[in-house]
């Protein structure tokens, strides 16, 4: 597995607390000769000095956050397991786990603390989330309301399948690190700008800020999407062009332009259409921008769970798809 991807997965990055991913991206971009710029806590972007100063901007962006939890009930209570205590938690951005519990990591100003998140309410009731950890660790953690909890970063590879939490959207962030190294060899009429946003899983503030500051001529949104046997969207089938969801609606003409391009260069690409969920794509027309916005995603299984899955072959094709857009769209 790629070292950068593993580093990104090990980052603790819930909505509104993306510092670890932000700092890693900025470090990689600087090492590759890019110039990062921060837009408050909401977004970052970097230019690689490619293309003429007056060239139209192609923005390729991903989001830095993954769903997680935050501490809401501060009373530290004993729990059924002797020597352990628990605090209450609330979900941020729609994380999900099956079986009633999941290994998680609490992050406080004192460090990171391994424990277990439990849903005590049962299947037919509202979630009653409690984070449980050793009593001695709880005292050392000095928990405060708003401290963040995320799934434990456990990952493994099985053939071409990679399993891990946070693939939504560490895969998009990983691609931004690859593009920082590879775009210097591209022949593009665009000035390529790489961007990363905060809070995509809640509120979408980051993409609105990024759109306002960059104002691109073309946008490619990187994210993950759902495997769907009904639509023939499968792991290993290549990246996915979203033609319709809750955040974007491509015209048949724009869809065909992308599909024809991928066909000419021999890049396999899948399509999907649905009307729930969405990506940062919605932010750009909301800011009054008239540029095309292309969601080019990668299919995954187990979205927002402790064990998401992706096909490593799709990641390599993803790079080729973005290059084709940059050089020939």
N, C-alpha and C positions, 0 to 999 in steps of 0.2 A: 504494500500500500504506500501511496505517496506520503512522504514525511510531512509536508505542509498540511495535507488533509488530516492526518492524525493530530497535529498541533492544533488545528482549528476545532476538532471534536473535543479536545481536552479543555478548551476555553469554556468558562462559565458565562453565558451570554443570554440573559432573559430580556424581555421587552423593557426598555428604559435603563438597562444596565449592560451595555454592549462594550464596555471599555476594553476587555481582554481581546475580543476579535478586532476591534478598531485598531488597537496598538500593534497587533500582529500584522494586519494588512498594511498599515503605514510603514512598518519596518521592512516588509518584503518589497513594497513599492520603492522605498528609498534605495534599497540594495540594488534594485534593477534600474536605477537612474530616473525614476519618476518623481514628480513633485507633489506630495500630498497637501491638501488643504482641508481644514475642518470648518464645518458650518454649525457651530455650537455643538451640542450633544446629539444632533439629529442626523447628521450625514457627513461623509467625507468623500473627497474626489481627488483624482490625481491625473496629471497630464504627462505624457511621455515625450512631449515635444515632437510628435510625429505630424507630418503635414504642414502646409503653409499656415502662417498666423491667421489668414483670413479664410482658411478652409472650413467647410461646414463640420460641425461637431457630431460625431457618433458617440453617444453615451451608452456604455455597457454597465449595467448596475445589478446589484444583488442586495439582499437584506442581511443584517448581521445578527438579528435576534432569532431565537427559537422559543417555542412555548415553554413555560415553566410555572413557578408558583412564588408567592411571597407570604411572609408571616403576617397574620392578621390578629390572632388572639394571643396576647402576650403571656397569659397565665401559664406557667410551666407546671404541668400536672403529672403525677405518677401514672404509669400505664400498666397493662397486664403483665408485661415482662419485667421481672424484678431487676432493680438497678438501673432502669431506663425511665426517661421522662418524655413528654411530648408537648409541642406547641401547635396552635392552629395554623392552617394555611388556606390560601385562596388561589384559584387558578388564574394564570395570565396567558391569554392567547390560545386556549383550547387544547392543552396537553391531555393525553389520554393513556390509561394503562388498564390492563385486564388482570383479573385475579385478586383485586383488592389491595395490592401493595406493590411498591416498586423501590428498588435501591436508588437513593437520591443523595445529593450533596447540598448542604446548607452553606451559604457564603455570608459571612459577617465581616465586620471591620477587624476581627481577630483572626480570620483565616477561613479555611474550608473544613467542613465536618461531615463525615459520612454517616448516614442514617437510613431510615425507611419511611416512606410516605405511605400512609394507610387511608383508605376510604372506609369509614366506619358506618356509613348509612345504609349500605346494601344497594342492590340493583334498582329498586323501584322508588328510591327516595333521593332527595337532594344530596349531593356529596357533603360529607362531613370529614374534611381532610385534616389529618394530624401527622406532623413530622415527629418521628420518634428517634431518640439517640441516647447514648449513655449519659447518666446524670452528671458525671464528672466532665464530660465533653460539653454538656449544655452550660455548665457554670463557666467553663473556659471560653465558650463562644460568645457570651455576653449578648444574647439575642435581642434585637430591636425590631419593632414593627416595621415592615417593609423590607427586611432582609430577604434575600432571594434563595430559592431552592430550585434545583434542576435535576434531571435524571443523571445517574452515575454514568460517566463516559466509557462504557464497555463496548468494544467493537471486535469483529472477527470477519475473516474472509473465507468463503466457501466456493472454490472455483472462481467463476467470474462475478459471483454475488458478494457484495460487501454489506454487512449488517452493523448498524450503530444507531444511537440516538442522534438527533440534531442534523440529519442529512438535509432537512428543511431548516436552515438554508446554508449549512456549511459547505454543501456542494457548490452552490453559487459563489460563495466567497473563495473557495478553492480555485474555481475557474478564473476569478479575478487575479489570483497569484500566477496562474499559468499564462494568462494573457499579458501580464506585465513583462514576462520574459520573451514571449513569442511575437508580439506585434511589431517589434523593430524589423522583422524580416518580411512584413506584409507590404504589398503594393496597394495602398489605399488612398483615395482622394479625400478621405475624411481625416480630421484630427480626432484621434481616438482618446476618449476620456473614460477612466474607470471610476465607478461610484459605488458607495455602499451606504445603506440607510439603516436607521434605528426604528424600532416600534412598528415594523410591518405587521406583526401578529396582533397588535392592538393599536387602533387609531390611524395608523399610516402616516404619522406626522413627518417622518424622515423623508419620504419620497417627495412630499410637497415642498419641503425646504430645498432638496436637491434640484428639483425641477426649476424652482425660482432662481437659483444661483447659476445653473449651467445653461439652461435654455437651448437645448440641442436641436439639431436638424433631423436626427434619427435616434431612436431609443431601442435598445435590446434589453429586455428584462430577463434576468436569470433567476430561476426558482425551480422548485420541484413540483410535480403533479402526481395524480393518482394513476396507478395501474388500473386499467378498465378492460376486462375481457369483452364486455358488451360492445365497446367501441374499437376493439382491436389495438388498444394502447398497452404495450407489453414491455416489460424489462428486457433489454437487449435489442429492442427494435429501433433504437436511435432516439434523438431528442424529439420533443413534441412542440408543435406550433399550436398555441391555443387560439382558435378562431372565435370562441365565445365563452365567457364566464361572467362572473359578477363585476368584473373590472374592465373588460375590454370586449369589443365587438368588431372583428375585422370584416371588411367588405370582401365579397368573392374575388374582386379584382386584385386586392392586396394579397389575399390568400394565395391566389394563383401565381402572382409575381414571385412570392417566396418559394412556393413549391416548384415552379419552373426553374428557378435559380438552383435549388438544391439538386434537381434532376440533371441539370447541365453539368454540374461539378461532381456528381456521383456521391452526394451525401444523403444517406437515408434519413428520412424525417417522417414522423407520425403527426396526426392532427387529432384534436379533441374539441368537443363542443358541449357545454353545460351552462347552467345559470346559477350556480352556487359557488361560494368561495371566490378567491381572486388573488391578485398580486399587486405589486406597486404600480402596475400599468395605469391604474385609474388616476394617479396623481397628475400626469402630464396634461391631459386635456382639461382637467379641473383647474390647472393654473393658466389656462388660456392658450396653451401651445398647440400648434396645428401640425406638428411633425408626426410621421408614422411611428407607432409604438408596437414592437413585435415581442410578444412573450415567447421566448424559446426556452423551454423547460426540459427537465429530465424526469422520466417516470420513476416512481418509487412505490414501495409497498409498506403499509404500517405507518402512514403519515402521522406525525405528532406523538408517536409512541416511544418507549424505551428501546425498541428494536425495529428501526426503519431499514429497508433494504433497497439497494440499487445495483445495477449491473455496471461493472467497471468499463465494459466496452462502450457503453453509452457516453461515458465521460470523454473518451478520446474523440468520438464522433462530434460531440458538443463543441470542442475546440474548432474542428473543421467547419462546422455550421456557422460559427461566429466569424471565422475568417472569410467565408464565402460572402457573407453579408457586407463585411467591411470592404472587400475588394471589388464586389460586382453588383451590389444592390443599387 
